[in-house]
Amino acid sequence: MSPRALIVDDEAPAREELRYLLEEAAPATKVQVVGEATNGEEALVLLHSLDYDLVFLDIRMPGLTGLQVAEQLRELPRQPKVIFTTAYPDHAVEAFDLAAADYLVKPFDAERLARAVERALAGAAPQENSRDAAASPAASRNSPDQRDRLVRIPVQRDGRTVLIEGDAIVYAAAARGYSSLKLADDKVLVSFSLNELERRLHGHFCRVHRSYLVNLRYVRELVPDFRGHLALVMNDRQRSRVEVSRRHAKELRRRLGV
């Protein structure tokens, strides 16, 4: 059975364009549009009356916003995957906090849409809510949606939202009003604070300085400097050096087992 989709947008031309693009992408995605809504309230009525696999959700609409609709979807016994389709790139962080499968900034083409749909549908049906799962913090942490939220960081590039895998981040550095992510051969800016990144990128990430969060898998060397302070040499192309504060040195050594 083809995945069933709902389009939610207050503008008729936008709904028609999305239908057209889905038809163009249909050979790859096989998505069937079985409902349309012009606002958030209509969308919730439809979502409570029929199980959908995908919801294409505009953000700025009269009445309920798309973000508010996505928040209420968490209460459904069978949760569809959400792909935001919007003209505004500035809500991406909030969208991914709601476990969005993707965030498409208009205008986008059929190829980009197809990739978003494939990502949303890959590997798993929408997650079922259950009292046992809700009662178990471990079950919540280990759910596929929760794992994805914790290890992928949305980055704005050329009007698109790119998801950066946590394992691709060598270290994160604080900057005025934003943070930078050092990748193996690139550096990108994100609107998250370093504290927020630390909450999202726990596990093998470690705070080593008030201005640095490092991926321990990329630590190549521990080198004392002339002041007796510790620095890390990272295993990226540039062999980047990251300063370690005295306050964080003990915990870093413990985490590295040295």
N, C-alpha and C positions, 0 to 999 in steps of 0.2 A: 504494500500500500504506500502511495506517495506521501511524503511529509506534508502535513496540512499547515497552511500559513494564514495569518491575519495581518492585514495592512492597516495601520492606524496613522492617519494624517488629516489635518483639517483642510488641506488644499486638494481639490479634485485633480488638477493637473499633476501634482506630485504622486497621487495614488495611481493615476493612469501610467505615468512614466515608470514607476516601480513595477507595475504589472508587466509592462512591455519588457523591461530589463530581465525580469524573472522568466518570461517566455524565451528570451534570447539565451538565458543561462540554463533553461530546462533540460537539455540533453545531459548536462553534467549533474545538475542538482535534483531534478525530478520533483521540484516543489510545486504543490498545487495550492493556489490562492482560493480559499473557500469563504473568506469573509473580509469586509472592509468596515472601518469605523472612522467617523469624522472628528471624534474627540475621545478623551479618556474615559468618560462615563459610559459611552456606547461600547468602548472596547471591553470594559470590565463586565458588562452584561453579556457580551458574546463569549468572553473567556470563561464565564461561569456556566454557560449553556452548552459548550462544546470543547472537547480536548483539542488543543492546537499544539503542533510541534515547534512552530516558529512564530514569533511576533516581530514584525517590522514596525518600529515605534519612533514616531517623530517626538521631539522634546517640547518645543514651544507651541502649545495649543491653548485655545480658550478653556477655562475650567481647569481640570487636572492636567498637570504637565506629564510628559512621558516618564520622567523620573519618578513621579508619584505613582503612576500606574505600575511601573516596574517594581516599586516597593511593595505594592499590594499583591503582586503576583506571587510573592513568597508564601501567601496564605492559601494558595490553590493546592488541592491534593495532588495534582499532576502539573508540574511547572514547565511551561514552554521555554525554549531558549529565546533570548531577546537580542535582536540586532537593532541598534539605534540608527536611524537615518535622519540626518539633520543638517541644516545649513550653518550650524554654529559649532565650531570646534572646542569652545571653552567649557563644555560640560563633560569632557571625556573622563576626567578623574572621578567625578561623581558616578558616571555610568559604570565604570569598571568596579567601583566600590559596591555596586549592586549586582556584580557578577555577570555583566553583559558579555555576550559571546563576541561581539564586535561593535565598532562605532564607525559608521560611514558618514563622511562629510560630503554633502551635495556640492557639485555634481559628481557622480561616480558612474563607472561603466559596468557592463554586464560581466566582464571578467573579474573585476574587483568584487562585485556582488557575489559571484559564484564562489570565490575564495572564502568570503565571509560565511556563506551558507554551509560550505563543506566543513569549515572549522566548527561551526555551531553544531552540526549533526555528527561530527566524527566520533565514532567509538561508543557512544552511549545514548540511550533514550533519555528524555527528561527525567530528572530525579523525583521519585515519589517521597512525599512527606510521611512520616510515621511518628507515633508517640514515642516509640522506643528510640528512634534516631534523634528526635528532638530532646529527649531526656539524657542522651549520652553525649557529653562534650567531646569524647574521643571520636565518636562516630561523625560528629559535625566537622571536626578538624580533618578527618580522613576522607570526607566526601570529595568526589572529583571537582565539583564546583569550587569548594573551599580551597583545595590545593592550587587550582588555577589562579584564584584571586591572590594568593600569597606569593606566587613566584613570577608573575608577569607584571611588567611596568609599562603603562601606556606612554608613548612619546609622540609628539606632534611633528610631522615632517611633510612639508609641501602640501598642506591641506589634508593629509591623511593621518590616521592614528595607527602607529606601528607598535606592536606588542614586543617588548624586549624580555626575553627569558632571563630569569634570575641567574642561571648558571653562566650566562654570557657576560655578566657584569664582573669586572675585575675589582673595582672599588667605586665607592660613591664619595663625592666631596661636597661639602657645604659651600654655598656661595650666597651673595646678598639677594634674597628674595626667591632663590631657587636652589637646586642641586645639580651637579653634573655627574653623569655616569661614564666611567672609563670602561670601554669595551676593548677587545683584543687589539683592534686597529682603528678605533674611532672614539669620539667623545660626544655625548649628546646632553642636552639640557632638559630637565623635567621640573614641573611646578611643585613637586613634593619637597617638604623639608627633610632634613637628614633624619630627624626623629621619626617621621612618618615612614621613611624608607626602612629604618631599623625595625619598625613594627611589622612591615610587610616581608622583609627579607631576613627573617630569622633563620635558624638552622645552622648552616655553615657560614653565616655572615657574623662578623664581630666588630663592635665599636672599638677602635684603637685610639681615638682622639676625638675631641669635640667637633672636629671638622672632617673626620674620615670614618667610613664604614667599609671594611674590606671583606672580600670573599676569600676565606681561608684556603680554598682549593687552589688559589692562584699565588699563594705566598711561596716565593722561591728561596729567599734568604732572610735571616735576621742579622742586621749589621749595627753595631754600636757606633755612634758618631763621636767627635772629639770632645763633646760635653758629657759623654757617658750616657746620653739618651739613645734610645733604640729606634732604628728605622727598618722598614720592610722593603725588600726588593721583590717586585711582583713579576710574575711569569707572563707578561704581555710582550708585545713586539718591542716596545721602548724600554723594557726593564724599569718600569716606573718605580720611584721611591716614595714611600708613604711614612710620614712621621708618626711615632707612637708616643703618647704622653706617659709620664711616670704613673699616673693614676690607673691607666689601662694596661700597663705592661704585664702585671702579674696574671691578670685574667687571660690575656693573650697567650702567655707561655703555657698556662694550664690547658687552654683549648688546643694548643698545638702539641702538647705533650713534651715540652722541652724545659 
